[in-house]
């Protein structure tokens, strides 16, 4: 989803951690949705 992707990019930009795998953000978003 574009919204989730946008949020993921926003979080990555805020934390400035490009080394962190995007999978962690995906799991984080899924955790919030659940």
C-alpha positions as CSV (number, residue, x, y, z in Angstrom):
1,X,0.0,0.0,0.0
2,X,1.2,3.5,-0.8
3,X,0.2,4.8,2.6
4,X,2.3,2.2,4.4
5,X,5.2,2.8,2.0
6,X,5.0,6.5,2.7
7,X,4.9,5.9,6.5
8,X,7.9,3.6,6.2
9,X,9.9,6.2,4.3
10,X,8.9,8.9,6.9
11,X,10.0,6.7,9.8
12,X,13.3,5.9,8.0
13,X,13.9,9.6,7.4
14,X,13.1,10.5,11.0
15,X,15.5,7.8,12.5
16,X,18.0,8.3,9.7
17,X,18.9,4.6,9.8
18,X,19.3,3.4,6.2
19,X,21.2,0.4,7.5
20,X,18.0,-0.9,9.2
21,X,16.3,-3.5,6.9
22,X,12.9,-2.4,5.6
23,X,11.5,-5.7,6.8
24,X,11.7,-4.4,10.4
25,X,9.5,-1.5,9.4
26,X,7.1,-3.8,7.6
27,X,6.8,-5.9,10.8
28,X,6.4,-2.8,12.8
29,X,3.6,-1.6,10.7
30,X,1.9,-5.0,10.8
31,X,2.2,-5.0,14.6
32,X,0.4,-1.7,14.7
33,X,-2.3,-2.9,12.4
34,X,-2.8,-6.0,14.5
